Amino acid sequence: MKQKIIITGWAWFIGSNFLNKYVLWNKNIDFINIDALTYAWKLENISEEVKNSSNYFFEKVDIRDKQKVEEIYKKYNPTDIIHFAAESHVDNSIKNPFIFTETNVIGTQNLLEAHKKFSLNRFHHISTDEVYGDIPEGWFFTESTPINPSSPYSASKASSDLLVKAYGRTFWIEYVITRCSNNYWPNQDSEKLIPHFIEFLKNNKKVTLYWNGKNIRDWLYVEDHCDAIWEVFTKAENWSMYNIGGNNEYTNLEITKLILKEMKKDESFIDFVEDRKWHDMRYAIDATKIKNELGWIPKIKFEDGIVKTIHFYLNK
Ligand SMILES: NC(=O)c1ccc[n+]([C@@H]2O[C@H](COP(=O)([O-])OP(=O)(O)OC[C@H]3O[C@@H](n4cnc5c(N)ncnc54)[C@H](O)[C@@H]3O)[C@@H](O)[C@H]2O)c1
């Protein structure tokens, strides 16, 4: 039977980078791409070569719509799913939390229900390190770190992780879950830190940094994340979970200074502003499991990736 993978949430950042590589590499697999095309989408993120490929299919579907989700399963008879779709911006989740529960929790449950009804194989759920909450210096998140989300976004992602695990236990859904750190590189929405700051500086505007800018994130080049997803999707045991991270811890202030230096601007372009309501101090992933079990390690050094990223946005 031909493998047919549903990809949700392909139309913006990580999903589009994933498709641009893996549709062309796997002409024998059909990719059925569904997305609600919310505010966060751009069809031009998908290369023309991919769009014209005979194994690429697109349907506009809101995963909150259970009936529509089922129609797609009936129409395409898929074998597996890789589920990226989410409301993904923490600040938006503080302003309007409900849509995060609707999309990230109910939307995921609609997909799990369809998966159960149509007896599919793998359910790959894309999650985030933010489900762990924050962690003090010297410690790292492992796959057994208890979840302790801080924002409505991370709570909705943690809830969807739990639903996936529960459907695995109760209904034998063959899931895998990956939890990744912060991604960077092209096709990212300009509401996110790196493209947002570059765009402001390009227009000679000051960037606004929360509090003292000392919050730490672990950064990973998006293509490394996509490769890790493919490794887990194709090789991991059912009912397993993997952390994915780049071991690149930087404070937001350090990232800002890197961007300023590359754009030949000084620190007078930084405005320190009132902090986000509860701002996790530090995320840090221990990615030993995926390295030891599946042999995945990041290929792109942060120092190189960030410079390429800055120039991509400058030339846009
Ligand atoms: N960006 C990161 O650094 C990062 C890190 C770790 C994990 N993740 C996870 O990876 C996944 C993708 O993140 P991203 O940064 O590419 O997000 P994004 O916001 O750039 O893209 C999300 C996509 O989901 C679609 N979508 C939103 N609501 C939908 C709905 N109701 N029905 C169908 N489609 C809908 C949007 O149209 C968009 O194309 C998310 O699950 C996120 O939690 C992101």
The ligand as an SDF file (V2000), in Angstrom:
LIG
                    3D

 44 48  0  0  0  0  0  0  0  0999 V2000
    8.8860   27.8000   16.0380 N   0  0  0  0  0  0  0  0  0  0  0  0
    9.5460   27.1550   16.9840 C   0  0  0  0  0  0  0  0  0  0  0  0
   10.6190   27.5990   17.4020 O   0  0  0  0  0  0  0  0  0  0  0  0
    9.0160   25.8420   17.5440 C   0  0  0  0  0  0  0  0  0  0  0  0
    9.8110   25.1250   18.4410 C   0  0  0  0  0  0  0  0  0  0  0  0
    9.3490   23.8950   18.9140 C   0  0  0  0  0  0  0  0  0  0  0  0
    8.1260   23.4070   18.5070 C   0  0  0  0  0  0  0  0  0  0  0  0
    7.3450   24.1290   17.6460 N   0  0  0  0  0  0  0  0  0  0  0  0
    6.0630   23.5430   17.2250 C   0  0  0  0  0  0  0  0  0  0  0  0
    6.1690   23.2960   15.8260 O   0  0  0  0  0  0  0  0  0  0  0  0
    4.9030   23.4530   15.1970 C   0  0  0  0  0  0  0  0  0  0  0  0
    5.0000   24.4580   14.0550 C   0  0  0  0  0  0  0  0  0  0  0  0
    5.4720   25.6950   14.5860 O   0  0  0  0  0  0  0  0  0  0  0  0
    5.7780   26.9390   13.6260 P   0  0  0  0  0  0  0  0  0  0  0  0
    6.7630   27.8000   14.3270 O   0  0  0  0  0  0  0  0  0  0  0  0
    6.0550   26.4530   12.2590 O   0  0  0  0  0  0  0  0  0  0  0  0
    4.3590   27.6600   13.6760 O   0  0  0  0  0  0  0  0  0  0  0  0
    3.7250   28.7100   12.6370 P   0  0  0  0  0  0  0  0  0  0  0  0
    2.8230   29.5570   13.4870 O   0  0  0  0  0  0  0  0  0  0  0  0
    4.7790   29.3440   11.8060 O   0  0  0  0  0  0  0  0  0  0  0  0
    2.8300   27.7670   11.6970 O   0  0  0  0  0  0  0  0  0  0  0  0
    1.6770   27.1320   12.1810 C   0  0  0  0  0  0  0  0  0  0  0  0
    0.8460   26.6810   11.0070 C   0  0  0  0  0  0  0  0  0  0  0  0
   -0.3510   26.0770   11.5450 O   0  0  0  0  0  0  0  0  0  0  0  0
   -1.4680   26.5590   10.8190 C   0  0  0  0  0  0  0  0  0  0  0  0
   -2.6610   26.5140   11.6710 N   0  0  0  0  0  0  0  0  0  0  0  0
   -2.9120   27.2670   12.7780 C   0  0  0  0  0  0  0  0  0  0  0  0
   -4.1490   26.9970   13.2460 N   0  0  0  0  0  0  0  0  0  0  0  0
   -4.6740   26.0250   12.4460 C   0  0  0  0  0  0  0  0  0  0  0  0
   -5.9100   25.3270   12.4220 C   0  0  0  0  0  0  0  0  0  0  0  0
   -6.8600   25.5700   13.3120 N   0  0  0  0  0  0  0  0  0  0  0  0
   -6.1120   24.3890   11.4570 N   0  0  0  0  0  0  0  0  0  0  0  0
   -5.1440   24.1290   10.5270 C   0  0  0  0  0  0  0  0  0  0  0  0
   -3.9740   24.7750   10.4820 N   0  0  0  0  0  0  0  0  0  0  0  0
   -3.7230   25.7190   11.4340 C   0  0  0  0  0  0  0  0  0  0  0  0
   -1.0920   27.9950   10.4290 C   0  0  0  0  0  0  0  0  0  0  0  0
   -1.8710   28.4700    9.3170 O   0  0  0  0  0  0  0  0  0  0  0  0
    0.3970   27.8350   10.0940 C   0  0  0  0  0  0  0  0  0  0  0  0
    0.5820   27.4550    8.7340 O   0  0  0  0  0  0  0  0  0  0  0  0
    3.9290   23.9020   16.2980 C   0  0  0  0  0  0  0  0  0  0  0  0
    3.2250   22.7650   16.7340 O   0  0  0  0  0  0  0  0  0  0  0  0
    4.8470   24.4360   17.4030 C   0  0  0  0  0  0  0  0  0  0  0  0
    4.2570   24.2720   18.6650 O   0  0  0  0  0  0  0  0  0  0  0  0
    7.7620   25.3470   17.1540 C   0  0  0  0  0  0  0  0  0  0  0  0
  1  2  1  0
  2  3  2  0
  2  4  1  0
  4  5  1  0
  4 44  2  0
  5  6  2  0
  6  7  1  0
  7  8  2  0
  8  9  1  0
  8 44  1  0
  9 10  1  0
  9 42  1  0
 10 11  1  0
 11 12  1  0
 11 40  1  0
 12 13  1  0
 13 14  1  0
 14 15  2  0
 14 16  1  0
 14 17  1  0
 17 18  1  0
 18 19  2  0
 18 20  1  0
 18 21  1  0
 21 22  1  0
 22 23  1  0
 23 24  1  0
 23 38  1  0
 24 25  1  0
 25 26  1  0
 25 36  1  0
 26 27  1  0
 26 35  1  0
 27 28  2  0
 28 29  1  0
 29 30  1  0
 29 35  2  0
 30 31  1  0
 30 32  2  0
 32 33  1  0
 33 34  2  0
 34 35  1  0
 36 37  1  0
 36 38  1  0
 38 39  1  0
 40 41  1  0
 40 42  1  0
 42 43  1  0
M  CHG  2   8   1  16  -1
M  END
$$$$
